[in-house]
Amino acid sequence: MPYIEAKLSIKLDENKKNELVIKLSDAVSVALSKPKAYMMVNIEDEKSLYMAEKKLDKGAYISIKLFGSTTKTACEPLTKNICNILAEYGINNVYVTYHPVELWGWNGMMF
């Protein structure tokens, strides 16, 4: 049930997007013990991202919404892993946020 939203300042072709979807899904699934069968990923490239009022050439914002709760202890290695994955694409300025969700619906039902 995780939803991973990746906003990237760089452009990725479809093959690279698909590759990134798999890498992010794997990382989140393993670190947070969440099933990939219900995982949704949104990759938005060529976004205008700014840090300290300066446009980032190679930056990203990753938002992870997940059913239930998590801990800082679980998120710390995941954050590092996500940053390492994005570094493979030349992205070196990364924010990662986590958003636990108590109520989550899917296809007309609630989890």
Backbone torsions as a table, in degrees:
resi	resn	phi	psi	omega
1	MET	NA	5.8	175.1
2	PRO	-69.2	148.1	170.7
3	TYR	-120.5	118.9	-179.1
4	ILE	-108.2	121.5	177.7
5	GLU	-114.3	122.2	-179.2
6	ALA	-117.7	116.9	174.5
7	LYS	-106.1	120.7	-175.2
8	LEU	-119.1	144.0	176.4
9	SER	-82.7	-15.4	-178.9
10	ILE	-95.5	164.5	175.2
11	LYS	-96.7	137.1	175.6
12	LEU	-122.8	139.9	172.6
13	ASP	-75.8	169.8	-174.8
14	GLU	-59.5	-38.1	178.7
15	ASN	-62.4	-43.6	179.5
16	LYS	-67.7	-36.6	177.0
17	LYS	-63.3	-46.7	179.0
18	ASN	-61.3	-39.8	177.6
19	GLU	-62.3	-44.3	-179.7
20	LEU	-66.0	-38.8	176.7
21	VAL	-56.6	-46.9	-179.4
22	ILE	-63.6	-45.0	-178.4
23	LYS	-64.9	-43.7	179.3
24	LEU	-67.9	-41.9	178.1
25	SER	-60.0	-46.3	178.7
26	ASP	-60.2	-46.0	-177.3
27	ALA	-61.7	-46.6	-178.7
28	VAL	-68.6	-41.9	-179.7
29	SER	-58.9	-47.0	-178.2
30	VAL	-69.7	-48.3	-173.6
31	ALA	-68.4	-36.3	-174.6
32	LEU	-110.5	8.1	179.6
33	SER	51.7	50.0	179.9
34	LYS	-113.2	140.5	-177.4
35	PRO	-73.3	134.3	177.6
36	LYS	-71.1	-19.1	-178.2
37	ALA	-61.8	-25.2	-179.5
38	TYR	-112.4	10.5	-175.1
39	MET	-83.4	134.2	175.7
40	MET	-118.3	138.0	-179.3
41	VAL	-129.1	136.8	176.1
42	ASN	-122.1	119.2	177.3
43	ILE	-108.2	118.3	176.0
44	GLU	-116.6	113.0	-179.6
45	ASP	-102.7	172.8	-179.5
46	GLU	56.5	40.6	177.3
47	LYS	-90.6	148.5	175.8
48	SER	-87.1	104.2	179.3
49	LEU	-111.9	138.9	-178.3
50	TYR	-127.8	144.9	174.0
51	MET	-137.2	131.3	-177.0
52	ALA	52.2	40.2	177.3
53	GLU	66.6	14.5	178.1
54	LYS	-116.5	134.0	179.5
55	LYS	-66.8	133.9	179.1
56	LEU	-89.4	124.5	174.8
57	ASP	-73.9	-36.2	-176.9
58	LYS	-135.3	77.3	-178.0
59	GLY	-131.0	167.8	179.3
60	ALA	-154.5	150.6	170.1
61	TYR	-124.6	122.6	-180.0
62	ILE	-114.8	124.4	177.2
63	SER	-117.5	127.5	-179.0
64	ILE	-120.3	114.5	174.6
65	LYS	-101.1	134.2	-178.5
66	LEU	-141.4	146.1	178.3
67	PHE	-72.3	125.3	-178.7
68	GLY	93.7	-164.3	-175.6
69	SER	-113.0	170.6	176.0
70	THR	-146.5	-178.7	-179.2
71	THR	-128.7	160.5	175.4
72	LYS	-60.3	-37.5	179.8
73	THR	-60.5	-39.0	178.5
74	ALA	-74.8	-33.3	-175.0
75	CYS	-80.7	-27.7	-177.4
76	GLU	-59.4	-51.9	179.0
77	PRO	-68.2	-30.3	177.6
78	LEU	-66.1	-42.6	177.9
79	THR	-59.0	-44.6	178.8
80	LYS	-62.7	-43.5	179.8
81	ASN	-62.6	-44.1	178.8
82	ILE	-60.9	-43.5	178.1
83	CYS	-63.2	-38.6	176.5
84	ASN	-65.2	-40.4	177.7
85	ILE	-61.9	-47.5	-178.3
86	LEU	-67.2	-29.6	176.6
87	ALA	-62.1	-28.2	176.6
88	GLU	-62.4	-21.9	179.3
89	TYR	-102.1	9.2	178.9
90	GLY	83.1	10.3	-178.4
91	ILE	-90.8	124.2	-173.8
92	ASN	-126.4	0.1	174.2
93	ASN	-120.9	108.0	-170.6
94	VAL	-133.8	130.0	167.2
95	TYR	-106.6	138.5	175.4
96	VAL	-129.3	127.9	176.0
97	THR	-123.6	152.4	-178.6
98	TYR	-122.1	135.9	-175.5
99	HIS	-133.2	93.0	174.8
100	PRO	-65.9	140.0	-178.5
101	VAL	-125.3	127.2	179.8
102	GLU	-78.9	-40.4	-177.2
103	LEU	-111.1	126.3	-176.9
104	TRP	-141.8	122.8	178.3
105	GLY	-107.8	155.5	179.2
106	TRP	-154.9	125.6	175.7
107	ASN	47.3	48.5	174.1
108	GLY	83.5	5.9	179.4
109	MET	-133.9	168.6	178.4
110	MET	-112.0	145.1	173.8
111	PHE	-82.3	NA	NA
